[in-house]
Amino acid sequence: MKSLRIFAQIYKRIDQHATRYSALVVVLLFGLFLEAYMHDFNLVYITFFFVFSLAFSAGPIGILNLGHLEASYVRSGRLFAHQEGKISMQIHNPSTTTSWSVTLHHENISIALEQPKGEASTTLQLPVAPNKRGTFIHKDCYLESKYPLSTVRLVMKINESYVGIVFPEPKGLSLHSFLHKEETYYGEEKEFDGLRAYDGSQKLSHIHWASVAKGDMSVKVFSKETQTLKLIFNFYAASTDDEARLSQLCLWVLECEKRNLPFMIQMPNKLLNSAKESTNVILETLARY
């Protein structure tokens, strides 16, 4: 029953639009037919029989080549709005034979599979670029093959859909610049720790005037006592509008995760605490705001 279902599904999606090559073949066959009809050449009839036998056998061969493949989405990495990300899809070949000339299509992109061997799987990365945060659904992918003769395009639709979360686009003021503006971040200045390029956020008292004379403005950096560091981000203070605030908070969350810094976010009517919630949970809260 499964094979009949796959057979019917594929034939429903057969695209019989003739290519230039196929049109030329049709013209040649029509010419042979006229030759056979007018001159009664047995050799031409035998040629016709061979050509049509080959054409009709290409259908079942193509279905056997494509019909047993299985495709499913697998767990993917994080997706952010207005940034290109990747969705993973696994193609499994449960049969003992190799499939040939198979491509995976989604939207306007096609990805060629490297001959899925029997009883093996391969994972493909599908590029996506979500245009907004929140719930993300990816569907309408299909497998395509023109094997063995390239005269008919066989298509097998992938019915499964991918449902995931798109986080806000991470952008805004860097965490480093934010911390320089927060006086509570600084403890007692310790030893001199080198020079750093001036970016406008550092204190004027830390400017290295000798570098200014050389035309390359730098600031002096000191090691700080950070044992009392408490990062608290306020939703309304992050930026001027909701989308910009969510993007700014997303950037700070990712940078805190990278630097392994604990933090809290004061959201409207809710407090997010990295000590109690995972980064993904916090990012999802921002995405669904």
Secondary structure as GFF3:
##gff-version 3
##sequence-region A 1 289
A	DSSP	alpha_helix	2	12	.	.	.	ID=ss1
A	DSSP	alpha_helix	20	39	.	.	.	ID=ss2
A	DSSP	alpha_helix	42	66	.	.	.	ID=ss3
A	DSSP	beta_strand	70	74	.	.	.	ID=ss4
A	DSSP	beta_strand	79	80	.	.	.	ID=ss5
A	DSSP	beta_strand	85	93	.	.	.	ID=ss6
A	DSSP	beta_strand	102	106	.	.	.	ID=ss7
A	DSSP	beta_strand	109	112	.	.	.	ID=ss8
A	DSSP	beta_strand	120	128	.	.	.	ID=ss9
A	DSSP	beta_strand	134	138	.	.	.	ID=ss10
A	DSSP	beta_strand	142	145	.	.	.	ID=ss11
A	DSSP	beta_strand	154	157	.	.	.	ID=ss12
A	DSSP	beta_strand	162	167	.	.	.	ID=ss13
A	DSSP	alpha_helix	175	181	.	.	.	ID=ss14
A	DSSP	three_ten_helix	183	185	.	.	.	ID=ss15
A	DSSP	beta_strand	189	197	.	.	.	ID=ss16
A	DSSP	three_ten_helix	204	206	.	.	.	ID=ss17
A	DSSP	beta_strand	207	208	.	.	.	ID=ss18
A	DSSP	alpha_helix	209	213	.	.	.	ID=ss19
A	DSSP	beta_strand	218	224	.	.	.	ID=ss20
A	DSSP	beta_strand	231	234	.	.	.	ID=ss21
A	DSSP	alpha_helix	235	238	.	.	.	ID=ss22
A	DSSP	alpha_helix	242	259	.	.	.	ID=ss23
A	DSSP	beta_strand	263	267	.	.	.	ID=ss24
A	DSSP	beta_strand	270	273	.	.	.	ID=ss25
A	DSSP	alpha_helix	279	287	.	.	.	ID=ss26
###
